[in-house]
Amino acid sequence: MFFSIIYIRFIAMDTGKEIKSIIKALSNLNRQRTTYIFSLVHGKPLVHGLPHNVFRRCGKNNCKCKRGLLHGPYLALSVNKSGKKKIVMVKKNDRDTVLKEAKRYQYYQKKLVQIRKINRETDKLLEKLKAITIKNYP
């Protein structure tokens, strides 16, 4: 009987340390998630799409592009709409703005991925905490 009491206290102490460890990890994850979220709520415009340079052939018979020296580079956005890839050409005057806004969109997407990963880790830790602290009645 004496050994079982000591064993139960030892388990309770070990469980207490594990709970504190989980709470600390949850606190760190929450701090990270909050930082990521507030980095996204700036309200600045985003452009959906991946920017890249496009070279084109004009179709004139005596043009240099007929020999392989294509016209360009022209800025274009590669966009997925309804599961289909679409190329959208960017006007010369909009180039700098579109590049900046597309970069913001890529940053936004990367942070969303990180937030979702943190959410999954948080969920696992909360399930672990539930498993440790759940008590069967009678």
JOJOJO-V593258 format. One record per residue. N is the residue number from 1. SS is DSSP state (helix for helix, strand for strand, loop for the rest). OMEGA is omega in whole degrees, -180 to 180 (none if undefined). Layout:
n = (N | N)
ss = (SS | SS)
omega = (OMEGA | OMEGA)
This chain:
n = (1 | 2 | 3 | 4 | 5 | 6 | 7 | 8 | 9 | 10 | 11 | 12 | 13 | 14 | 15 | 16 | 17 | 18 | 19 | 20 | 21 | 22 | 23 | 24 | 25 | 26 | 27 | 28 | 29 | 30 | 31 | 32 | 33 | 34 | 35 | 36 | 37 | 38 | 39 | 40 | 41 | 42 | 43 | 44 | 45 | 46 | 47 | 48 | 49 | 50 | 51 | 52 | 53 | 54 | 55 | 56 | 57 | 58 | 59 | 60 | 61 | 62 | 63 | 64 | 65 | 66 | 67 | 68 | 69 | 70 | 71 | 72 | 73 | 74 | 75 | 76 | 77 | 78 | 79 | 80 | 81 | 82 | 83 | 84 | 85 | 86 | 87 | 88 | 89 | 90 | 91 | 92 | 93 | 94 | 95 | 96 | 97 | 98 | 99 | 100 | 101 | 102 | 103 | 104 | 105 | 106 | 107 | 108 | 109 | 110 | 111 | 112 | 113 | 114 | 115 | 116 | 117 | 118 | 119 | 120 | 121 | 122 | 123 | 124 | 125 | 126 | 127 | 128 | 129 | 130 | 131 | 132 | 133 | 134 | 135 | 136 | 137 | 138)
ss = (loop | helix | helix | helix | helix | helix | helix | helix | helix | helix | helix | helix | helix | helix | helix | helix | helix | helix | helix | helix | helix | helix | helix | helix | helix | helix | helix | helix | helix | helix | helix | helix | helix | helix | helix | helix | helix | helix | helix | helix | loop | loop | loop | loop | loop | loop | loop | loop | loop | strand | strand | strand | strand | strand | strand | strand | loop | loop | loop | loop | loop | loop | loop | helix | helix | helix | helix | loop | loop | loop | strand | strand | strand | strand | strand | strand | strand | strand | strand | strand | strand | loop | loop | strand | strand | strand | strand | strand | strand | loop | loop | helix | helix | helix | helix | helix | helix | helix | helix | helix | helix | helix | helix | helix | helix | helix | helix | helix | helix | helix | helix | helix | helix | helix | helix | helix | helix | helix | helix | helix | helix | helix | helix | helix | helix | helix | helix | helix | helix | helix | helix | helix | helix | loop | loop | loop | loop | loop)
omega = (-180 | -180 | 180 | 177 | 179 | -179 | 180 | 178 | 179 | 178 | 180 | 178 | 180 | 178 | 178 | 178 | -180 | 178 | 179 | 179 | 179 | -180 | 178 | 179 | 178 | 179 | 178 | 179 | 179 | 178 | 178 | -178 | 180 | 178 | 179 | -178 | -178 | 175 | -178 | -172 | -179 | 178 | 179 | -177 | 178 | 175 | 180 | 177 | 180 | -178 | 174 | -180 | -180 | 174 | -174 | 174 | -175 | 179 | 177 | -176 | -175 | -177 | 179 | -179 | 176 | 180 | 176 | 177 | -173 | 177 | 177 | 8 | 174 | -180 | 177 | 175 | 174 | -174 | 173 | 178 | -180 | 178 | 180 | 179 | -180 | 177 | 179 | 180 | -178 | 178 | -178 | -179 | -177 | -172 | -176 | -180 | -179 | 178 | -180 | -178 | 176 | 177 | 176 | 179 | 179 | 177 | -180 | -179 | 180 | 179 | 176 | 177 | 179 | 178 | 179 | 177 | 178 | 179 | 178 | 179 | 178 | 179 | 179 | -180 | 178 | 176 | 178 | 178 | 179 | -179 | -179 | -171 | -178 | -177 | 177 | 178 | -126 | none)
